[in-house]
Amino acid sequence: MEVFGRKMISRVREALSKAKLSSEGLVFCCFVGVFLTMPIGTSPPIIFGVLGVFIWLVSGMVFRVKPLFKQSWLWPVIPFAILPWLGLIYTPDPWGFGIDYAGKTYYWLFCLALASLSFKNIELRWLIEAFLLGLAVNACVGIMQFAGVIAPKQGWFSGLTRGYNTLTVYLVLGILICAFYFREAEEQKKRFGLIVLMMLYFFHLIIMEGRAGYLTFILLFPFMIKTLFRKVSMWEIALVCVLIVGGMSFSPVVKKRIELTVSQLKYHMSAAPDKAWGREYTVHQDRFYMWKGAIQLFLENPLIGVGTGGYSASLKETRDSDDPVIAHPHNNILYMATSYGMIGIVLFIWLFWELLRNGWKEKNTLVGHLVLCAALVLFLNGLFNTTILDAGTVLLLTLVVGLQRASAGFSGRLQPDCALA
């Protein structure tokens, strides 16, 4: 087996040499493919990512990881990737949700492979603009579904992908990135194109059913306005926020989701005290049930939690046996608290603190703005969804963590290129 592995590595290197293609160029192309296909599904970006990691391994680029251990952004990544495997030791469900969640730690290989690139010699903007392009293509398909030209995907106007939770995260992030490009652009044609792109993403957002996506957008809208216009006052931001929220309510999909939310809250306000706000399972906003159960489990296991994937089985033991199976609590902090106790909470805060701190330091550069915005979107949306666990959003998280390596503070570059092609 070892001899076979060596022969394969030798053949791959020989093929790369004959084709006169650098391994770094191939890895970069693979990650361009990852960013391009992220908005249209899970399988295509994973295939590109796995291919990139394979080339990274067999070409010897993996040895570039060693110097990265001296950089602060990598320190929380290591325990974040190891902890799910340690949690299998004491979880009540090691071969169910446990191994499934632990297996997702391979996404962190994408982080390391991306961070191993020499960002002095590649165009970082190609990755970001590939993401914006893929998001735009998918949004166009979603709008055609809304118009009745194309059949919806499982009842949703989600374009080429399924579901809406991950996609709404991508759409909000895409709007924030376009805001930065708009501010830096000097040509009126580019500014007009970016406004059109933001409107396209916004329209796709409001024809989706993701209430967490709506709320994430509303909470970050003032930041977007401040990015677009640096000298705008707080009163002006507040006025625009009121207008945009009012505009969103004209969407029949948004209106329907608002009415549903109001009716669900009314149920809990009028229900018996021993039944409301998650004390028993109900279809009237089941997240209250998930969150209350997670808090209960954390209080019973405050130090190390119930282990990787142990939330579902542990919740079943404490609640009615007829209640449905809940995979995770739909909240990042509660997931880490329930699974790994205080250790998990500290690790989660550490990882996101690094992202926010490093992004804020270079918020006026393209890579810094991307890191900061992605951290904010994932954190805020993660109050209602487990973004560190869902395939599409954990993929985004690992890539953004790796892109911290491209910032001036870690790569030695003076200024990342932020010109829009």
C-alpha positions as CSV (number, residue, x, y, z in Angstrom):
1,M,0.0,0.0,0.0
2,E,2.8,2.4,0.9
3,V,4.7,1.6,-2.4
4,F,1.4,2.2,-4.3
5,G,0.9,5.5,-2.6
6,R,4.5,6.6,-3.5
7,K,4.1,5.6,-7.1
8,M,0.8,7.5,-7.4
9,I,2.4,10.7,-5.9
10,S,5.3,10.3,-8.3
11,R,3.0,10.0,-11.3
12,V,0.9,13.0,-10.4
13,R,4.1,15.1,-10.0
14,E,5.4,13.9,-13.3
15,A,2.1,14.7,-15.0
16,L,2.1,18.2,-13.6
17,S,5.6,18.7,-14.8
18,K,4.8,17.6,-18.3
19,A,1.8,19.8,-18.5
20,K,3.9,22.8,-17.3
21,L,1.3,23.6,-14.7
22,S,2.2,24.5,-11.1
23,S,0.5,22.6,-8.3
24,E,-0.3,25.9,-6.7
25,G,-2.0,27.1,-9.9
26,L,-4.1,23.9,-10.0
27,V,-5.1,24.2,-6.3
28,F,-6.1,27.8,-6.8
29,C,-8.2,26.8,-9.9
30,C,-9.9,24.1,-7.8
31,F,-10.8,26.7,-5.2
32,V,-12.1,29.1,-7.8
33,G,-14.4,26.2,-8.7
34,V,-15.4,25.8,-5.1
35,F,-16.4,29.5,-4.7
36,L,-18.2,29.5,-8.1
37,T,-20.3,26.4,-7.3
38,M,-21.0,27.1,-3.6
39,P,-24.4,28.8,-4.3
40,I,-25.7,26.0,-6.5
41,G,-25.4,23.0,-4.3
42,T,-23.2,21.0,-1.9
43,S,-21.7,18.3,-4.2
44,P,-20.0,20.4,-6.8
45,P,-17.9,22.6,-4.4
46,I,-17.0,19.5,-2.3
47,I,-15.8,17.7,-5.5
48,F,-13.6,20.7,-6.4
49,G,-12.4,21.0,-2.8
50,V,-11.5,17.4,-2.5
51,L,-9.6,17.6,-5.8
52,G,-7.8,20.7,-4.5
53,V,-6.8,18.9,-1.3
54,F,-5.6,15.9,-3.2
55,I,-3.3,18.0,-5.3
56,W,-2.2,19.9,-2.2
57,L,-1.2,16.6,-0.6
58,V,0.5,14.8,-3.4
59,S,2.4,17.9,-4.6
60,G,4.0,18.5,-1.3
61,M,2.2,21.8,-0.7
62,V,1.0,20.3,2.6
63,F,4.4,21.0,4.1
64,R,3.6,24.7,3.8
65,V,1.3,24.3,6.8
66,K,4.2,24.2,9.3
67,P,4.8,28.0,9.3
68,L,1.1,28.7,9.7
69,F,1.2,27.3,13.3
70,K,2.9,30.6,14.3
71,Q,-0.1,32.6,13.2
72,S,-2.9,33.3,15.7
73,W,-5.8,32.6,13.4
74,L,-4.9,28.9,13.2
75,W,-4.7,28.3,16.9
76,P,-8.5,27.8,17.5
77,V,-8.8,25.8,14.3
78,I,-6.9,22.8,15.7
79,P,-9.0,22.2,18.8
80,F,-12.1,23.0,16.8
81,A,-11.3,20.1,14.4
82,I,-10.2,17.7,17.1
83,L,-13.0,18.3,19.7
84,P,-15.7,16.5,17.7
85,W,-13.6,13.3,17.7
86,L,-13.0,13.5,21.4
87,G,-16.7,14.0,21.9
88,L,-17.3,10.6,20.4
89,I,-15.8,9.0,23.5
90,Y,-18.7,9.9,25.7
91,T,-21.6,10.7,23.4
92,P,-24.7,8.4,23.8
93,D,-25.0,8.3,20.0
94,P,-21.5,7.6,18.6
95,W,-22.5,5.7,15.4
96,G,-25.4,8.0,14.5
97,F,-25.3,11.8,14.6
98,G,-21.9,11.5,16.4
99,I,-19.9,10.1,13.6
100,D,-21.8,12.1,11.1
101,Y,-20.9,15.4,12.8
102,A,-17.3,14.3,13.5
103,G,-16.8,13.3,9.9
104,K,-17.5,16.9,8.8
105,T,-14.2,18.0,10.2
106,Y,-12.6,17.1,6.9
107,Y,-13.8,20.5,5.7
108,W,-10.9,22.0,7.7
109,L,-8.6,20.4,5.2
110,F,-10.0,22.9,2.7
111,C,-9.1,25.7,5.1
112,L,-5.4,24.5,5.3
113,A,-5.1,23.9,1.6
114,L,-6.4,27.4,0.8
115,A,-4.2,29.0,3.4
116,S,-1.2,27.2,1.9
117,L,-1.4,29.3,-1.3
118,S,1.1,32.1,-1.9
119,F,-1.3,35.0,-1.9
120,K,1.5,37.3,-3.3
121,N,1.3,35.5,-6.6
122,I,-2.5,34.9,-7.1
123,E,-5.5,37.1,-7.7
124,L,-7.6,36.8,-4.6
125,R,-10.5,38.7,-6.2
126,W,-11.0,35.8,-8.6
127,L,-12.2,33.6,-5.7
128,I,-14.6,36.3,-4.5
129,E,-15.9,37.3,-8.0
130,A,-16.4,33.6,-8.8
131,F,-18.7,33.4,-5.7
132,L,-20.6,36.5,-6.8
133,L,-21.0,35.1,-10.3
134,G,-22.3,31.7,-9.1
135,L,-24.7,33.5,-6.7
136,A,-26.0,35.7,-9.6
137,V,-26.6,32.8,-11.9
138,N,-28.5,30.9,-9.2
139,A,-30.5,34.1,-8.3
140,C,-31.5,34.4,-12.0
141,V,-32.8,30.8,-12.0
142,G,-34.6,31.4,-8.7
143,I,-36.3,34.5,-10.1
144,M,-37.4,32.5,-13.2
145,Q,-38.9,29.9,-10.8
146,F,-40.7,32.7,-9.0
147,A,-42.0,34.0,-12.4
148,G,-43.3,30.5,-13.3
149,V,-40.8,30.0,-16.2
150,I,-39.0,27.1,-14.4
151,A,-40.5,24.7,-11.9
152,P,-39.5,25.4,-8.2
153,K,-37.0,23.2,-6.5
154,Q,-39.1,21.2,-4.0
155,G,-41.5,24.1,-3.7
156,W,-38.8,26.7,-3.1
157,F,-37.5,29.4,-5.5
158,S,-34.0,28.4,-4.6
159,G,-32.5,28.2,-8.0
160,L,-30.2,25.3,-8.8
161,T,-29.8,24.3,-5.1
162,R,-32.3,22.9,-2.6
163,G,-33.5,24.6,0.6
164,Y,-33.0,28.2,1.6
165,N,-31.1,28.4,4.9
166,T,-27.6,28.3,3.5
167,L,-28.5,30.3,0.4
168,T,-29.9,33.2,2.4
169,V,-26.5,33.4,4.2
170,Y,-24.8,33.5,0.8
171,L,-27.1,36.2,-0.5
172,V,-26.6,38.5,2.5
173,L,-22.9,38.0,2.3
174,G,-23.0,38.7,-1.5
175,I,-24.8,42.0,-0.9
176,L,-22.2,43.1,1.7
177,I,-19.3,42.3,-0.6
178,C,-20.9,44.2,-3.5
179,A,-21.3,47.2,-1.1
180,F,-17.5,47.2,-0.6
181,Y,-16.9,46.9,-4.4
182,F,-19.3,49.8,-5.0
183,R,-17.5,52.1,-2.6
184,E,-14.1,51.3,-4.1
185,A,-15.3,51.5,-7.8
186,E,-14.7,54.8,-9.7
187,E,-16.3,54.1,-13.0
188,Q,-20.1,54.7,-13.2
189,K,-20.6,51.6,-15.3
190,K,-19.2,49.4,-12.5
191,R,-21.2,51.2,-9.9
192,F,-24.4,50.7,-11.8
193,G,-23.6,47.0,-12.4
194,L,-23.0,46.5,-8.7
195,I,-26.3,48.2,-7.8
196,V,-28.1,45.9,-10.2
197,L,-26.2,42.9,-8.6
198,M,-27.2,43.9,-5.1
199,M,-30.8,44.3,-6.2
200,L,-30.7,40.9,-7.8
201,Y,-29.5,39.3,-4.6
202,F,-32.0,41.3,-2.5
203,F,-34.9,40.2,-4.7
204,H,-33.9,36.6,-4.5
205,L,-33.6,36.9,-0.7
206,I,-37.1,38.2,-0.3
207,I,-38.7,35.5,-2.4
208,M,-37.1,32.8,-0.2
209,E,-38.8,31.6,3.0
210,G,-35.8,32.0,5.3
211,R,-36.9,34.2,8.2
212,A,-33.4,33.9,9.8
213,G,-32.0,35.2,6.5
214,Y,-34.4,38.2,6.6
215,L,-33.4,39.0,10.2
216,T,-29.7,38.7,9.4
217,F,-30.1,41.1,6.5
218,I,-32.0,43.6,8.6
219,L,-29.5,43.5,11.4
220,L,-26.6,44.0,9.0
221,F,-28.3,46.5,6.8
222,P,-26.9,49.5,8.7
223,F,-23.4,48.1,8.3
224,M,-24.1,47.8,4.5
225,I,-25.2,51.4,4.3
226,K,-22.1,52.6,6.3
227,T,-20.0,50.6,3.8
228,L,-21.6,52.2,0.8
229,F,-21.5,55.8,2.2
230,R,-18.9,56.4,4.9
231,K,-20.2,59.9,5.8
232,V,-23.9,58.9,6.3
233,S,-25.4,59.9,9.6
234,M,-27.2,57.5,12.1
235,W,-30.5,59.3,11.4
236,E,-30.1,58.7,7.7
237,I,-29.2,55.0,8.3
238,A,-32.3,54.6,10.5
239,L,-34.6,56.1,7.9
240,V,-33.2,53.9,5.1
241,C,-33.6,50.8,7.4
242,V,-37.3,51.7,8.0
243,L,-37.8,52.0,4.2
244,I,-36.1,48.7,3.4
245,V,-38.0,46.8,6.0
246,G,-41.2,48.3,4.7
247,G,-40.2,47.4,1.2
248,M,-39.5,43.8,2.2
249,S,-43.0,43.5,3.5
250,F,-44.4,43.9,0.0
251,S,-43.0,40.6,-1.0
252,P,-45.8,38.0,-0.7
253,V,-43.4,35.4,0.6
254,V,-42.0,37.7,3.3
255,K,-45.5,38.8,4.2
256,K,-46.6,35.2,4.6
257,R,-43.6,34.4,6.8
258,I,-44.3,37.4,9.0
259,E,-47.9,36.4,9.5
260,L,-46.8,32.9,10.4
261,T,-44.3,34.3,13.0
262,V,-47.0,36.5,14.5
263,S,-49.4,33.6,14.8
264,Q,-46.7,31.4,16.4
265,L,-45.8,34.0,19.0
266,K,-49.5,34.5,19.8
267,Y,-49.8,30.8,20.4
268,H,-47.1,30.9,23.0
269,M,-48.4,34.0,24.7
270,S,-51.9,32.5,25.1
271,A,-50.9,28.9,25.8
272,A,-50.8,27.3,29.3
273,P,-47.6,28.1,31.2
274,D,-46.6,24.5,31.3
275,K,-46.9,24.1,27.5
276,A,-45.6,27.5,26.1
277,W,-42.1,28.6,25.1
278,G,-40.6,25.2,24.5
279,R,-41.8,23.3,27.6
280,E,-43.5,20.9,25.3
281,Y,-43.1,20.2,21.6
282,T,-45.3,22.1,19.2
283,V,-45.2,23.0,15.5
284,H,-45.8,26.6,16.6
285,Q,-42.1,27.6,16.4
286,D,-40.3,24.4,17.4
287,R,-37.1,26.2,17.9
288,F,-38.3,27.2,21.4
289,Y,-38.5,23.5,22.2
290,M,-35.0,22.9,20.8
291,W,-33.4,25.9,22.7
292,K,-35.0,25.1,26.0
293,G,-34.0,21.5,25.8
294,A,-30.4,22.5,24.9
295,I,-30.2,24.9,27.9
296,Q,-31.5,22.1,30.2
297,L,-28.9,19.6,28.9
298,F,-26.1,22.2,29.2
299,L,-27.1,22.9,32.8
300,E,-27.0,19.2,33.6
301,N,-23.6,18.7,31.9
302,P,-21.9,22.2,32.1
303,L,-18.2,21.1,31.8
304,I,-18.0,18.8,28.8
305,G,-21.6,18.5,27.5
306,V,-23.2,15.3,26.2
307,G,-20.7,14.7,23.4
308,T,-20.7,15.0,19.6
309,G,-24.2,14.3,18.3
310,G,-25.4,13.5,21.8
311,Y,-28.1,16.3,21.8
312,S,-30.8,14.2,20.0
313,A,-30.5,11.1,22.1
314,S,-30.1,13.1,25.4
315,L,-33.1,15.2,24.6
316,K,-35.2,12.1,23.9
317,E,-34.5,10.9,27.4
318,T,-35.7,14.0,29.1
319,R,-38.8,14.7,26.9
320,D,-41.9,12.9,25.7
321,S,-41.0,9.8,23.7
322,D,-43.6,10.8,21.0
323,D,-41.7,14.0,20.3
324,P,-39.9,14.0,16.9
325,V,-36.2,13.5,16.6
326,I,-34.3,16.8,16.7
327,A,-30.8,16.5,15.3
328,H,-29.3,19.7,16.8
329,P,-30.6,22.9,18.6
330,H,-30.5,25.2,15.6
331,N,-28.2,27.6,17.4
332,N,-24.4,27.6,17.2
333,I,-23.7,28.6,20.8
334,L,-26.3,26.1,22.2
335,Y,-24.9,23.4,20.0
336,M,-21.4,23.9,21.3
337,A,-22.6,24.3,24.9
338,T,-24.8,21.1,24.7
339,S,-22.1,19.0,23.0
340,Y,-19.0,20.2,24.7
341,G,-20.0,22.3,27.7
342,M,-18.0,25.4,28.7
343,I,-15.1,24.1,26.7
344,G,-17.2,24.3,23.6
345,I,-18.4,27.8,24.4
346,V,-14.9,29.1,24.9
347,L,-13.7,27.5,21.7
348,F,-16.6,28.9,19.7
349,I,-16.0,32.4,21.1
350,W,-12.2,32.1,20.4
351,L,-12.7,31.1,16.8
352,F,-15.2,33.9,16.0
353,W,-13.2,36.5,18.0
354,E,-10.2,35.8,15.8
355,L,-12.3,36.2,12.7
356,L,-13.9,39.4,13.8
357,R,-10.7,40.9,15.2
358,N,-8.6,40.1,12.1
359,G,-11.4,41.2,9.8
360,W,-11.9,44.5,11.6
361,K,-8.2,45.3,11.5
362,E,-8.3,45.3,7.7
363,K,-12.0,46.1,7.1
364,N,-10.9,48.7,4.4
365,T,-9.3,45.9,2.3
366,L,-11.2,43.3,0.2
367,V,-10.0,40.3,2.2
368,G,-10.6,42.0,5.6
369,H,-14.1,43.1,4.6
370,L,-14.9,39.6,3.4
371,V,-13.6,38.0,6.6
372,L,-15.5,40.5,8.8
373,C,-18.8,40.2,6.9
374,A,-18.7,36.4,6.7
375,A,-18.0,36.3,10.5
376,L,-20.9,38.6,11.2
377,V,-23.3,36.8,8.9
378,L,-22.4,33.4,10.2
379,F,-22.6,34.5,13.8
380,L,-26.0,36.3,13.5
381,N,-27.6,33.7,11.4
382,G,-26.1,31.1,13.8
383,L,-28.4,32.4,16.5
384,F,-31.2,30.6,14.6
385,N,-29.4,27.9,12.6
386,T,-26.4,25.7,13.4
387,T,-24.2,27.3,10.7
388,I,-21.0,25.6,12.1
389,L,-22.7,22.3,11.3
390,D,-24.7,22.7,8.1
391,A,-22.7,21.6,5.1
392,G,-22.9,24.9,3.0
393,T,-22.3,27.2,5.9
394,V,-19.5,25.2,7.5
395,L,-17.8,25.1,4.1
396,L,-18.0,28.9,4.0
397,L,-16.6,29.1,7.5
398,T,-13.6,27.0,6.8
399,L,-12.8,28.9,3.6
400,V,-13.1,32.3,5.2
401,V,-10.9,31.1,8.2
402,G,-8.2,30.0,5.7
403,L,-8.5,33.3,3.8
404,Q,-7.3,35.2,6.9
405,R,-3.9,34.0,5.7
406,A,-4.3,36.4,2.7
407,S,-4.5,39.5,4.9
408,A,-1.6,41.9,5.0
409,G,-0.9,41.0,8.7
410,F,-0.4,37.3,7.9
411,S,0.8,37.2,4.3
412,G,3.1,40.2,4.2
413,R,1.3,41.9,1.4
414,L,0.9,45.7,1.5
415,Q,-2.6,45.9,0.1
416,P,-4.9,43.2,-1.3
417,D,-6.2,43.9,-4.8
418,C,-9.8,45.0,-4.6
419,A,-10.3,46.1,-8.2
420,L,-13.4,44.5,-9.8
421,A,-12.6,42.8,-13.1
